[in-house]
Amino acid sequence: MPIPDFIVALRRKVGTDELWLPAATAVVTRPAPDGPSGAVELLLVRRADNGAWTPVTGIVDPGEEPAVAARREALEEAGVTIRVDRLASVATTDLVTYPNGDRTRYLDHTFACTWLEGEAHVADDESSEVGWFTLDALPPLSAEMRGRIDAALADEVAARFVR
């Protein structure tokens, strides 16, 4: 997976020390074409680095708004245009240590999003598969990703601030 240039520059200065980075997760839904009225499908990507299924995720670029990052990542990773409907949750991830020793902790902003257009496909090298899944036929997901999805699909107005 490509490392953004600004992180490469930071790593030259701080080595493998822990970085604190903003991130965005886009939980994208669309009406299920064959389901009952109100049924939705969820867009998921299979990460190329570890094979895990997740919603679209990514790092927020310097100066970029998290909701803009969610839209950008959906287009870059899955080739779809989305509407960001609401902030669903904000949470800090556990410390992530990469194989090269780099350590990072993310402040994730999860957004409930709606698909607008585009045929979902693998659009970059960060994913190996992209697909739409009904809620009763989701692939295995980590508890963390399931929590993000649950927050986005909840019929809530206010964001969840995860502790």
Buried (B, 14 or more C-beta within 10 A) or exposed (E): EEEBEEBEEBBEEEEEEEBEBBBBBBBBBBEBEEEEEEBBBBBBBBBBEEEBBBBBBBBBBEEEBBBBBBBBBBBBBBBBEBEBBBBBBBBEBEEEEEEEEBBBBBBBBBBBBEBEEBEBEBBBEBBEBBBBBEBEEBEEBEEBBEBBBBBBBEEEEEBBEBE
